[in-house]
Amino acid sequence: MKKAVLLSFLFLCNSSVFSQNLPTGLNDWYLYTNDNNRLYVAEGGQGAESDTVIVLHGGWGAEYSYLVPAFRPLFDRYHFVFYDQRGSLRSPAPDSTISLQRFVQDLEELRQELGIDKVTLATHSMGSMLAYAYLQKYPEHVKGYLLIGPVPPKNEVSQESIKRVKAFGDSLAQIEFKVEGLGKEKLTDRERTKKWKIRFAAVNIYHIDRWRQMRGGKAFYNQGVVQPMYDNTPDSLWKGYVDSMIKYQKPIFVLIGDHDQVDFGLEVWPDFAKKIPNTELLKFKNASHAAWIDWPGKFQDSVNYALQQINNR
């Protein structure tokens, strides 16, 4: 239950989106799963199929499009495949079909439909958990990992760390409330929405003056996915991630800010990076959970570097 409380906090903070509409430059289609559900897929980019990157969004219950701006600058070099995971905005599914093992199977069916033997997986936030579980079952189909703001493979995020994240986010929000004149007691609905967006951005980005780049939330996040995920997933499937990553012989890149909610102050990931072979930690100073907003140039350079290394091995 303690894990569920922690992950629920992460879910609530990870529901940002770019747009419900299909972003420019993407083509969309549906993956029809072997249990008669369908997943919404969008792909774009000019790279070869052998350089395909499947992107796993955060959640559970969030959706893909908030990550498009993070990867769009590299569309001229790589082929990116995004999709809404089961139960998310564009991929509704019965609660009875929501489980980590089913998410793993969905990802494998997507890989098969794409006809690609080995793919690179790029993940954000809770998407890393899906990547860890996939690695346990299908290591032979993973070319490399690009983990952005990833949840640690062994849950070591303390309640004290969560309190620090909230306190820091509150301090950032208060600064911007003053700038936007939102300190008054009675607010219009537009002002209430603006205040919520600022508070939402404050736990996802360090540079709070860029809060307008954090789009969506609320209607674009299905919190109802969370409980079925834990009800329908055996405890054994949440374990053994570190061991499987240690056995994995291909590159793993971790991109993370020093104020990221998943490891505030970078107290956990540096140790994991030392334990797991072929892991390189790419850190961003004064950055939070959406590092592509805090440091767009450095983030794009880091992603390009990681993908080049993965494809050259």
Summary of the structure (lengths in Angstrom):
residues: 313
radius of gyration: 18.5
end to end distance: 40.9
largest distance: 58.7
contacts: 1063
relative contact order: 0.16
helix: 47%
strand: 16%
